[in-house]
Amino acid sequence: MGVSAPELSVVIVSYRCAHHLTACLSSLDTQHAEIALEVIVVDNASGDATPGVARDHPGVALIECPANTGFARAANQGMARARGRAVLVLNPDTVIPSGALRACLNILWADPRIGVLTPRVVDPHGRLDPRCHRSFPTAWSAFCFITGLDRVLPWRSARAYVLRDLPDDRPADVDAVSGAFMLMRSRALHQVGGFDQQFFMYAEDIDLCMRFREHGWVVRYWPGVDVVHVGGGSNRDGRRTPQANTAAHRTMAVLIRKHRPGVRGLIPATLAAITGEVLLAVGRIRR
């Protein structure tokens, strides 16, 4: 008799995050009493203690990549091994409170339209990570978010990327959620396909959510539980560098061209790419 499939498969891509992974896996250990789950850790050639941390947790499957192939490719490797009715792509610098996964799964199963679900994602101080609910980016809205202007400008267009005007305690169907916590119905994921591997890092989560929506699935923000996301897990100080900001804008340009073909997307994509180079130059001047 074969082993029955778990209800949930958790896929964690780790890159130089051994210092966070222990806490993440320990928080998942507390979920086993309520959920039949499997955990798959994909180490993206971190060169740190990640493999040992994964092996210290019984039942965790470890995939060791020979090189850093990027988040999308590594996540797809993990998802190819997943057997659960649902798949959770989870950042290694997250902590899941007891009972949170059960609550999220209950919401997912209660509405057959939902393809992707995320809870309220907060930092270690309980402050909302606004990237857990997003609209499709424009060059302007992405620029305002990365520079922080969306926190001070009153215009909806400036605040639109992370839906600053959306009440954080209200469930909502959105364009995209954060790859830090993406709970997906496996049947829908198989229909849509995995992450687009042309995205090495950044925007692959938005792209996947857009493809869920294009196939008629709902992307749901549900603030019924809080999940802690430290952020900047691969950088020990957690700060985002000018190079990272430039990479984000370059990737945003690719995303816009993919989902807004023709002249409609050419201009904002070009503006996004130029903005990235300007931010990089400003960062170098400041240093």
BELLIN-V792319 format. One record per residue. N is the residue number from 1. RES is the residue in one letter. PHI is phi in degrees with one decimal (NA if undefined). Layout:
((N:RES:PHI) (N:RES:PHI))
This chain:
((1:M:NA) (2:G:-74.8) (3:V:-76.4) (4:S:-68.0) (5:A:-71.0) (6:P:-72.2) (7:E:-70.6) (8:L:-137.0) (9:S:-111.7) (10:V:-105.7) (11:V:-112.5) (12:I:-120.7) (13:V:-97.3) (14:S:-117.3) (15:Y:-134.7) (16:R:55.8) (17:C:-123.9) (18:A:-56.4) (19:H:-68.8) (20:H:-102.0) (21:L:-61.0) (22:T:-57.6) (23:A:-65.1) (24:C:-62.5) (25:L:-65.9) (26:S:-64.1) (27:S:-68.4) (28:L:-71.1) (29:D:-57.7) (30:T:-75.5) (31:Q:-88.2) (32:H:-62.8) (33:A:-65.4) (34:E:-107.1) (35:I:-137.2) (36:A:-82.1) (37:L:-134.3) (38:E:-120.9) (39:V:-122.3) (40:I:-122.3) (41:V:-104.5) (42:V:-109.5) (43:D:-91.2) (44:N:-89.0) (45:A:54.3) (46:S:-66.1) (47:G:72.8) (48:D:-125.1) (49:A:-86.8) (50:T:-53.1) (51:P:-58.0) (52:G:-65.2) (53:V:-61.8) (54:A:-62.8) (55:R:-69.6) (56:D:-71.1) (57:H:-107.5) (58:P:-56.4) (59:G:88.8) (60:V:-81.2) (61:A:-86.6) (62:L:-116.2) (63:I:-114.2) (64:E:-106.3) (65:C:-80.7) (66:P:-72.1) (67:A:-149.6) (68:N:-74.9) (69:T:-93.5) (70:G:93.9) (71:F:-64.1) (72:A:-60.5) (73:R:-64.6) (74:A:-65.4) (75:A:-62.3) (76:N:-62.5) (77:Q:-61.4) (78:G:-65.7) (79:M:-67.7) (80:A:-65.1) (81:R:-89.3) (82:A:-70.8) (83:R:-117.3) (84:G:-75.9) (85:R:-66.7) (86:A:-131.1) (87:V:-123.8) (88:L:-111.9) (89:V:-89.7) (90:L:-131.7) (91:N:-72.6) (92:P:-71.4) (93:D:-98.6) (94:T:-122.0) (95:V:-130.9) (96:I:-102.0) (97:P:-63.2) (98:S:-57.4) (99:G:87.1) (100:A:-67.9) (101:L:-66.3) (102:R:-61.2) (103:A:-64.2) (104:C:-65.2) (105:L:-64.2) (106:N:-60.4) (107:I:-67.4) (108:L:-60.0) (109:W:-72.3) (110:A:-72.4) (111:D:-127.1) (112:P:-67.3) (113:R:-81.8) (114:I:-76.5) (115:G:-100.1) (116:V:-134.8) (117:L:-139.7) (118:T:-138.0) (119:P:-88.1) (120:R:-75.0) (121:V:-100.4) (122:V:-127.6) (123:D:-85.7) (124:P:-59.9) (125:H:-97.3) (126:G:84.9) (127:R:-85.8) (128:L:-61.0) (129:D:-89.0) (130:P:-63.9) (131:R:-69.7) (132:C:-74.5) (133:H:-143.5) (134:R:-138.0) (135:S:-105.1) (136:F:-64.0) (137:P:-75.6) (138:T:-108.9) (139:A:-58.9) (140:W:-69.2) (141:S:-67.5) (142:A:-66.8) (143:F:-60.8) (144:C:-63.5) (145:F:-68.4) (146:I:-66.9) (147:T:-87.5) (148:G:86.2) (149:L:-65.7) (150:D:-66.3) (151:R:-81.6) (152:V:-119.1) (153:L:-77.6) (154:P:-84.2) (155:W:-73.7) (156:R:-60.6) (157:S:-63.3) (158:A:-76.8) (159:R:-101.9) (160:A:-76.4) (161:Y:-57.6) (162:V:-107.2) (163:L:50.3) (164:R:-57.2) (165:D:-89.4) (166:L:-81.7) (167:P:-59.1) (168:D:-69.1) (169:D:-98.4) (170:R:-115.6) (171:P:-59.5) (172:A:-155.2) (173:D:-90.3) (174:V:-126.1) (175:D:-72.9) (176:A:-156.4) (177:V:-125.1) (178:S:-85.7) (179:G:-68.4) (180:A:-63.6) (181:F:-152.0) (182:M:-122.4) (183:L:-93.3) (184:M:-125.5) (185:R:-69.7) (186:S:-59.5) (187:R:-60.2) (188:A:-69.5) (189:L:-62.1) (190:H:-65.5) (191:Q:-70.3) (192:V:-81.4) (193:G:95.4) (194:G:-81.3) (195:F:-68.6) (196:D:-76.5) (197:Q:-78.3) (198:Q:-72.6) (199:F:-91.0) (200:F:-69.6) (201:M:-161.3) (202:Y:78.8) (203:A:73.7) (204:E:-65.0) (205:D:-71.2) (206:I:-63.6) (207:D:-58.6) (208:L:-65.1) (209:C:-62.5) (210:M:-62.1) (211:R:-71.2) (212:F:-59.1) (213:R:-65.0) (214:E:-63.7) (215:H:-91.6) (216:G:91.5) (217:W:-89.4) (218:V:-89.1) (219:V:-106.1) (220:R:-113.5) (221:Y:-95.1) (222:W:-131.0) (223:P:-87.1) (224:G:-74.6) (225:V:-139.4) (226:D:-106.8) (227:V:-118.2) (228:V:-86.7) (229:H:-122.7) (230:V:-64.5) (231:G:84.9) (232:G:60.7) (233:G:-59.3) (234:S:-77.8) (235:N:-108.0) (236:R:-62.9) (237:D:-89.1) (238:G:74.1) (239:R:-86.0) (240:R:-96.2) (241:T:-82.1) (242:P:-57.2) (243:Q:-62.8) (244:A:-66.4) (245:N:-62.7) (246:T:-65.0) (247:A:-60.5) (248:A:-63.0) (249:H:-68.9) (250:R:-60.4) (251:T:-66.9) (252:M:-61.6) (253:A:-62.8) (254:V:-62.9) (255:L:-61.3) (256:I:-63.5) (257:R:-63.1) (258:K:-68.7) (259:H:-99.2) (260:R:-130.1) (261:P:-66.3) (262:G:80.4) (263:V:-61.4) (264:R:-55.5) (265:G:-102.2) (266:L:-62.1) (267:I:-66.1) (268:P:-63.9) (269:A:-66.3) (270:T:-63.6) (271:L:-62.1) (272:A:-62.9) (273:A:-65.0) (274:I:-64.0) (275:T:-59.2) (276:G:-60.4) (277:E:-67.7) (278:V:-64.0) (279:L:-62.3) (280:L:-64.4) (281:A:-63.3) (282:V:-62.7) (283:G:-62.6) (284:R:-66.6) (285:I:-61.5) (286:R:-62.9) (287:R:-71.5))
